C-alpha cells in the first residue's frame, strides 16, 4: 500500500531541484530516503518518473509515492505518558512540548506513538498504518494538550466520523501578539500550502480546504492577549495561520510570527485544553481537560505583572 503526496510547483519554485522542493514541503521525509524512492521510480513530475536533479517549471505536478514501511521500524519505548483517561477502546493523553505525535520516514523514535505502543503493549488501531497506529488527529510538536488515541479499529472509525462531521469539541488556549479589537470573533479562510514559502501553510483560496476558527478574549495585557480558540475544522496549523491572518500571530511562533519574542519560549504558546466526544461504545458524551502546562501558567503570571 502506497501513501501519495501531490504538490504543484509555482513560479517561485522555477528552477528548483525536485528533491529539494519535496524535502522542503515534507519535513517528515529525509533527503536520503527521498533519493532512494526516486531510484525506485516513485518520484514523478507530470506523470513521468524523474531523477532527483530534475529542475521544476511553473505548473509542474509532482507526485511522490511512499511505500508502507515494515512494522518492525517502529519500536515501543518506555517514555512517560500523562494519561487523562483510558478504557478498552481508547485513551486520552496530555502531550508535552517538543514531542512529535507519530514517527515518519527517517524519524522513528521518541514520538508519542513509540510511547503509546509501549503503554498499550501494541494494542492500537491499525487504520492509519504502521507509522500512525491509533492516531485520529494530531497537534504540532510544540503544541501541548489533549490528544485522542484509539485502541480498536471500531473506535477509530467512529471517532474519525465525528471528526469529519465537526462534532468533536476542541478548545484551545493561546496567547497572541497585540491587543485584539473585539471580545470575540470568527475567522473563516481556506487553508492550504503557502504559494511562495513552501514550508508554511496560508489562507489559500485557490488550493485550500475550508477552515473556521472561533476565538474569545479571556484576558488582555496590552501588548499581548490571552484567548480561547475553538476549532470547527482541523487543518494543519489552523489556529496559527488564522490568528496571524488577522494580524495577531501566536506568541513564540517562529514560523507565522514577526519580530523578536520578549520571552524565552520553545515555539508557539498554544495548548489543546478541552477535548470532548461521544464514546464509540457507550455513546455517552465525554469531555476531558488537560491543565495548562507550567510554562504557560508562569508566562501568564509574568504578563499580569
Buried (B, 14 or more C-beta within 10 A) or exposed (E): EEBEBEBBBBEEBEEBBBBBBBBBBBEBBBEEBBBEBBEEEBBBBEEEBBEBEBBBEEEBEBBBBBEEBEEEEBEBBEBEBBEBBBEEBBBBBBBBBEBBBBBBBEBBEBBBBBBBBBBBEEEBBBBBBBBBBBBBBBBBBBBBBBBBBBBBEBBBBBBBEBBEEEEBBBBBBBBBBBEBEEEEBEBEBBBBBBBEEBEBBBBBEEEBEEBBBBBBBBEBBEEBBBBBBBBBBBBBBBBBBBBBBBEBBBBBBEBBBEEEBEBEBEBBBBBBBBBBBBBBBEEEEBEBBBBBBEBBEEBBEEBEE
